[in-house]
Amino acid sequence: MKTTLSKQYESRRPLVVLPLSNFGGLAILDILSECGDSIIIAAWDFGRGYENTRRYTVKETTSGRSFIRKGNRRFYLDQMQRI
């Protein structure tokens, strides 16, 4: 039986979070390295558990700031808070 990312990470405590006023928060659940790329497992936390758990590739700006992209929005890793 194949385990989904949501099931695999449902009981995991987040490493860091990015609080977002209108959206709850973006929680980083795990950091992986695959084929030289940094992959982040992240999910939205709306106070009732994680939703939309997905893999995101970490990108960098020309100035060196790391971020993940969801849709047209960038979420910068240096703005996240360790909990």
CYANA upper distance limits for C-alpha pairs under 8 A (distance plus 0.5 A):
  3 THR  CA      7 LYS  CA      6.81
  3 THR  CA      8 GLN  CA      6.81
  4 THR  CA      8 GLN  CA      6.61
  5 LEU  CA      9 TYR  CA      6.57
  5 LEU  CA     53 THR  CA      6.67
  5 LEU  CA     54 ARG  CA      7.47
  6 SER  CA     10 GLU  CA      6.17
  6 SER  CA     50 TYR  CA      7.95
  6 SER  CA     51 GLU  CA      7.94
  6 SER  CA     52 ASN  CA      7.97
  6 SER  CA     53 THR  CA      5.93
  9 TYR  CA     29 LEU  CA      7.63
 10 GLU  CA     49 GLY  CA      8.02
 10 GLU  CA     50 TYR  CA      7.25
 12 ARG  CA     29 LEU  CA      7.31
 13 ARG  CA     29 LEU  CA      7.33
 14 PRO  CA     27 ALA  CA      6.26
 14 PRO  CA     28 ILE  CA      6.04
 14 PRO  CA     29 LEU  CA      5.05
 14 PRO  CA     30 ASP  CA      8.09
 14 PRO  CA     83 ILE  CA      8.05
 15 LEU  CA     27 ALA  CA      7.92
 15 LEU  CA     28 ILE  CA      6.18
 15 LEU  CA     29 LEU  CA      6.19
 15 LEU  CA     30 ASP  CA      7.50
 15 LEU  CA     82 ARG  CA      6.76
 15 LEU  CA     83 ILE  CA      7.12
 16 VAL  CA     27 ALA  CA      6.55
 16 VAL  CA     28 ILE  CA      5.93
 16 VAL  CA     29 LEU  CA      8.07
 16 VAL  CA     80 MET  CA      6.56
 16 VAL  CA     81 GLN  CA      5.79
 16 VAL  CA     82 ARG  CA      4.78
 16 VAL  CA     83 ILE  CA      6.26
 17 VAL  CA     25 GLY  CA      6.99
 17 VAL  CA     26 LEU  CA      6.06
 17 VAL  CA     27 ALA  CA      4.88
 17 VAL  CA     28 ILE  CA      6.58
 17 VAL  CA     80 MET  CA      5.85
 17 VAL  CA     81 GLN  CA      5.86
 17 VAL  CA     82 ARG  CA      7.04
 17 VAL  CA     83 ILE  CA      7.73
 18 LEU  CA     25 GLY  CA      5.96
 18 LEU  CA     26 LEU  CA      5.58
 18 LEU  CA     27 ALA  CA      6.98
 18 LEU  CA     79 GLN  CA      7.20
 18 LEU  CA     80 MET  CA      5.01
 18 LEU  CA     81 GLN  CA      6.69
 19 PRO  CA     24 GLY  CA      6.89
 19 PRO  CA     25 GLY  CA      4.84
 19 PRO  CA     26 LEU  CA      7.04
 19 PRO  CA     80 MET  CA      8.16
 20 LEU  CA     24 GLY  CA      5.93
 20 LEU  CA     25 GLY  CA      5.48
 20 LEU  CA     26 LEU  CA      7.89
 21 SER  CA     25 GLY  CA      8.20
 23 PHE  CA     46 PHE  CA      7.59
 24 GLY  CA     44 TRP  CA      7.61
 24 GLY  CA     45 ASP  CA      6.32
 24 GLY  CA     46 PHE  CA      5.16
 24 GLY  CA     47 GLY  CA      7.61
 25 GLY  CA     44 TRP  CA      6.30
 25 GLY  CA     45 ASP  CA      5.76
 25 GLY  CA     46 PHE  CA      7.11
 26 LEU  CA     42 ALA  CA      7.29
 26 LEU  CA     43 ALA  CA      6.36
 26 LEU  CA     44 TRP  CA      5.21
 26 LEU  CA     45 ASP  CA      6.62
 27 ALA  CA     42 ALA  CA      6.03
 27 ALA  CA     43 ALA  CA      5.86
 27 ALA  CA     44 TRP  CA      6.57
 27 ALA  CA     45 ASP  CA      6.93
 28 ILE  CA     40 ILE  CA      7.33
 28 ILE  CA     41 ILE  CA      6.51
 28 ILE  CA     42 ALA  CA      4.95
 28 ILE  CA     43 ALA  CA      7.17
 29 LEU  CA     40 ILE  CA      8.09
 29 LEU  CA     41 ILE  CA      6.00
 29 LEU  CA     42 ALA  CA      6.05
 29 LEU  CA     43 ALA  CA      7.83
 30 ASP  CA     40 ILE  CA      6.39
 30 ASP  CA     41 ILE  CA      5.56
 30 ASP  CA     42 ALA  CA      7.74
 31 ILE  CA     38 SER  CA      7.59
 31 ILE  CA     39 ILE  CA      6.40
 31 ILE  CA     40 ILE  CA      5.14
 31 ILE  CA     41 ILE  CA      6.79
 32 LEU  CA     38 SER  CA      6.43
 32 LEU  CA     39 ILE  CA      5.49
 32 LEU  CA     40 ILE  CA      6.64
 32 LEU  CA     41 ILE  CA      8.32
 33 SER  CA     37 ASP  CA      6.20
 33 SER  CA     38 SER  CA      5.16
 33 SER  CA     39 ILE  CA      6.23
 34 GLU  CA     38 SER  CA      6.97
 34 GLU  CA     39 ILE  CA      7.34
 37 ASP  CA     57 THR  CA      7.44
 37 ASP  CA     58 VAL  CA      7.82
 38 SER  CA     57 THR  CA      6.52
 38 SER  CA     58 VAL  CA      6.08
 39 ILE  CA     55 ARG  CA      6.92
 39 ILE  CA     56 TYR  CA      6.14
 39 ILE  CA     57 THR  CA      5.17
 39 ILE  CA     58 VAL  CA      6.56
 40 ILE  CA     55 ARG  CA      6.15
 40 ILE  CA     56 TYR  CA      5.69
 40 ILE  CA     57 THR  CA      6.81
 40 ILE  CA     58 VAL  CA      7.45
 41 ILE  CA     53 THR  CA      7.43
 41 ILE  CA     54 ARG  CA      6.24
 41 ILE  CA     55 ARG  CA      5.19
 41 ILE  CA     56 TYR  CA      6.89
 42 ALA  CA     53 THR  CA      6.16
 42 ALA  CA     54 ARG  CA      6.24
 42 ALA  CA     55 ARG  CA      6.99
 42 ALA  CA     56 TYR  CA      7.71
 43 ALA  CA     50 TYR  CA      6.08
 43 ALA  CA     51 GLU  CA      6.21
 43 ALA  CA     52 ASN  CA      6.05
 43 ALA  CA     53 THR  CA      4.75
 43 ALA  CA     54 ARG  CA      6.95
 44 TRP  CA     50 TYR  CA      5.96
 44 TRP  CA     51 GLU  CA      5.67
 44 TRP  CA     52 ASN  CA      6.76
 44 TRP  CA     53 THR  CA      7.59
 45 ASP  CA     49 GLY  CA      6.23
 45 ASP  CA     50 TYR  CA      5.27
 45 ASP  CA     51 GLU  CA      6.93
 46 PHE  CA     50 TYR  CA      7.59
 46 PHE  CA     51 GLU  CA      8.30
 56 TYR  CA     68 ILE  CA      6.75
 56 TYR  CA     69 ARG  CA      7.87
 57 THR  CA     68 ILE  CA      6.85
 58 VAL  CA     66 SER  CA      6.94
 58 VAL  CA     67 PHE  CA      6.17
 58 VAL  CA     68 ILE  CA      5.62
 59 LYS  CA     66 SER  CA      6.16
 59 LYS  CA     67 PHE  CA      5.91
 59 LYS  CA     68 ILE  CA      6.58
 59 LYS  CA     69 ARG  CA      8.44
 60 GLU  CA     64 GLY  CA      6.10
 60 GLU  CA     65 ARG  CA      5.93
 60 GLU  CA     66 SER  CA      4.98
 60 GLU  CA     67 PHE  CA      6.67
 61 THR  CA     65 ARG  CA      5.85
 61 THR  CA     66 SER  CA      7.11
 61 THR  CA     67 PHE  CA      8.38
 65 ARG  CA     76 TYR  CA      7.55
 65 ARG  CA     77 LEU  CA      8.25
 65 ARG  CA     78 ASP  CA      7.95
 66 SER  CA     76 TYR  CA      6.41
 66 SER  CA     77 LEU  CA      6.27
 66 SER  CA     78 ASP  CA      7.79
 67 PHE  CA     74 ARG  CA      6.63
 67 PHE  CA     75 PHE  CA      5.80
 67 PHE  CA     76 TYR  CA      4.69
 67 PHE  CA     77 LEU  CA      5.88
 68 ILE  CA     74 ARG  CA      6.33
 68 ILE  CA     75 PHE  CA      5.88
 68 ILE  CA     76 TYR  CA      7.15
 68 ILE  CA     77 LEU  CA      8.07
 69 ARG  CA     73 ARG  CA      6.24
 69 ARG  CA     74 ARG  CA      5.12
 69 ARG  CA     75 PHE  CA      6.73
 70 LYS  CA     74 ARG  CA      7.04
 70 LYS  CA     75 PHE  CA      8.20
 76 TYR  CA     80 MET  CA      7.85
